[in-house]
Amino acid sequence: FDKLDQAVDTVRAMGAQPYMCLDYVPPALAREHQPIDPPPSYDEWRELVYQTVKHFNGDRGLGIKYWEVWNEPNLSNSWSGSYPDYLRLYDASRDGIVAADPTALVGGPTTTPLDPTAPDWLMGWEEGQGAKGRVDFISWHAFGRAPEKLAAEIASVKEVVARHPAFHPELIISEFSVAT
């Protein structure tokens, strides 16, 4: 964890709280060293996530709150799997996060541009998991948006959330730029 510890410590030294994105399969777990492929073993991925969250929130006691599952899984240069593969990855990540720190928040799907069907699928899938299902936040990226376009995206995600009363997720635009 040396390099990641250094990055997290640098963020904290600036007075900010890290927002962790769990993505890209490390070479030791990847198929033919392809970091954007689904992990060959979701159990090994779950264990990696568990150990990562345990390291920061358990061993180091940092209480990192936000744990986002993957970066832009709707883009072929970021994720080579299908959306059902992503849902399996989300569940393995959720299980690892919650096992290490039940107070940590789990979310995604971090699409760019916003695709409202993705959080709809995610919340629908997690509702099917019963009490185990978690969607603590919905995240996406919004690059080059005018303020009124951002407002429309937020409204569309709120409509999706309203269809899934089992969840009350925070809405997070985790990367953005504003067109002026």
HUQUI-V80200 format. One record per residue. N is the residue number from 1. RES is the residue in one small letter. SS is DSSP state (A for helix, B for strand, O for the rest). OMEGA is omega as a letter, one per 20 degrees, with the letter a starting at -180 (999 if undefined). Layout:
n:N res:RES ss:SS omega:OMEGA
n:N res:RES ss:SS omega:OMEGA
This chain:
n:1 res:f ss:O omega:a
n:2 res:d ss:A omega:a
n:3 res:k ss:A omega:r
n:4 res:l ss:A omega:r
n:5 res:d ss:A omega:r
n:6 res:q ss:A omega:r
n:7 res:a ss:A omega:r
n:8 res:v ss:A omega:r
n:9 res:d ss:A omega:r
n:10 res:t ss:A omega:r
n:11 res:v ss:A omega:a
n:12 res:r ss:A omega:r
n:13 res:a ss:A omega:r
n:14 res:m ss:O omega:r
n:15 res:g ss:O omega:a
n:16 res:a ss:O omega:r
n:17 res:q ss:O omega:r
n:18 res:p ss:O omega:r
n:19 res:y ss:B omega:a
n:20 res:m ss:B omega:r
n:21 res:c ss:B omega:a
n:22 res:l ss:B omega:a
n:23 res:d ss:O omega:a
n:24 res:y ss:O omega:a
n:25 res:v ss:O omega:a
n:26 res:p ss:O omega:a
n:27 res:p ss:O omega:a
n:28 res:a ss:O omega:a
n:29 res:l ss:O omega:a
n:30 res:a ss:O omega:r
n:31 res:r ss:A omega:r
n:32 res:e ss:A omega:r
n:33 res:h ss:A omega:r
n:34 res:q ss:O omega:a
n:35 res:p ss:O omega:a
n:36 res:i ss:O omega:r
n:37 res:d ss:O omega:r
n:38 res:p ss:O omega:r
n:39 res:p ss:O omega:r
n:40 res:p ss:O omega:r
n:41 res:s ss:O omega:r
n:42 res:y ss:A omega:r
n:43 res:d ss:A omega:r
n:44 res:e ss:A omega:r
n:45 res:w ss:A omega:r
n:46 res:r ss:A omega:a
n:47 res:e ss:A omega:r
n:48 res:l ss:A omega:r
n:49 res:v ss:A omega:r
n:50 res:y ss:A omega:a
n:51 res:q ss:A omega:r
n:52 res:t ss:A omega:r
n:53 res:v ss:A omega:r
n:54 res:k ss:A omega:a
n:55 res:h ss:A omega:a
n:56 res:f ss:A omega:a
n:57 res:n ss:A omega:r
n:58 res:g ss:A omega:a
n:59 res:d ss:A omega:a
n:60 res:r ss:O omega:r
n:61 res:g ss:O omega:a
n:62 res:l ss:O omega:r
n:63 res:g ss:O omega:r
n:64 res:i ss:O omega:a
n:65 res:k ss:O omega:a
n:66 res:y ss:B omega:r
n:67 res:w ss:B omega:a
n:68 res:e ss:B omega:a
n:69 res:v ss:B omega:r
n:70 res:w ss:O omega:a
n:71 res:n ss:O omega:r
n:72 res:e ss:O omega:a
n:73 res:p ss:O omega:r
n:74 res:n ss:O omega:r
n:75 res:l ss:O omega:a
n:76 res:s ss:O omega:r
n:77 res:n ss:O omega:r
n:78 res:s ss:O omega:a
n:79 res:w ss:O omega:a
n:80 res:s ss:O omega:a
n:81 res:g ss:O omega:r
n:82 res:s ss:O omega:r
n:83 res:y ss:A omega:r
n:84 res:p ss:A omega:r
n:85 res:d ss:A omega:r
n:86 res:y ss:A omega:a
n:87 res:l ss:A omega:r
n:88 res:r ss:A omega:r
n:89 res:l ss:A omega:r
n:90 res:y ss:A omega:a
n:91 res:d ss:A omega:r
n:92 res:a ss:A omega:r
n:93 res:s ss:A omega:r
n:94 res:r ss:A omega:a
n:95 res:d ss:A omega:r
n:96 res:g ss:A omega:r
n:97 res:i ss:A omega:a
n:98 res:v ss:A omega:r
n:99 res:a ss:A omega:a
n:100 res:a ss:A omega:a
n:101 res:d ss:O omega:a
n:102 res:p ss:O omega:r
n:103 res:t ss:O omega:r
n:104 res:a ss:O omega:r
n:105 res:l ss:B omega:a
n:106 res:v ss:B omega:r
n:107 res:g ss:B omega:a
n:108 res:g ss:B omega:j
n:109 res:p ss:B omega:r
n:110 res:t ss:B omega:r
n:111 res:t ss:B omega:r
n:112 res:t ss:O omega:i
n:113 res:p ss:O omega:r
n:114 res:l ss:O omega:r
n:115 res:d ss:O omega:a
n:116 res:p ss:A omega:r
n:117 res:t ss:A omega:a
n:118 res:a ss:A omega:r
n:119 res:p ss:A omega:r
n:120 res:d ss:A omega:r
n:121 res:w ss:A omega:a
n:122 res:l ss:A omega:a
n:123 res:m ss:A omega:r
n:124 res:g ss:A omega:r
n:125 res:w ss:A omega:a
n:126 res:e ss:A omega:r
n:127 res:e ss:A omega:r
n:128 res:g ss:O omega:r
n:129 res:q ss:O omega:a
n:130 res:g ss:A omega:a
n:131 res:a ss:A omega:r
n:132 res:k ss:A omega:a
n:133 res:g ss:O omega:a
n:134 res:r ss:O omega:r
n:135 res:v ss:O omega:a
n:136 res:d ss:O omega:r
n:137 res:f ss:B omega:r
n:138 res:i ss:B omega:a
n:139 res:s ss:B omega:r
n:140 res:w ss:B omega:r
n:141 res:h ss:B omega:a
n:142 res:a ss:B omega:a
n:143 res:f ss:B omega:r
n:144 res:g ss:B omega:a
n:145 res:r ss:B omega:r
n:146 res:a ss:O omega:a
n:147 res:p ss:A omega:a
n:148 res:e ss:A omega:r
n:149 res:k ss:A omega:r
n:150 res:l ss:A omega:r
n:151 res:a ss:A omega:r
n:152 res:a ss:A omega:r
n:153 res:e ss:A omega:r
n:154 res:i ss:A omega:r
n:155 res:a ss:A omega:a
n:156 res:s ss:A omega:r
n:157 res:v ss:A omega:r
n:158 res:k ss:A omega:r
n:159 res:e ss:A omega:r
n:160 res:v ss:A omega:a
n:161 res:v ss:A omega:a
n:162 res:a ss:A omega:r
n:163 res:r ss:O omega:a
n:164 res:h ss:O omega:a
n:165 res:p ss:O omega:r
n:166 res:a ss:O omega:a
n:167 res:f ss:O omega:r
n:168 res:h ss:O omega:a
n:169 res:p ss:O omega:r
n:170 res:e ss:B omega:r
n:171 res:l ss:B omega:a
n:172 res:i ss:B omega:r
n:173 res:i ss:B omega:a
n:174 res:s ss:B omega:r
n:175 res:e ss:B omega:a
n:176 res:f ss:B omega:r
n:177 res:s ss:B omega:a
n:178 res:v ss:B omega:r
n:179 res:a ss:O omega:a
n:180 res:t ss:O omega:999
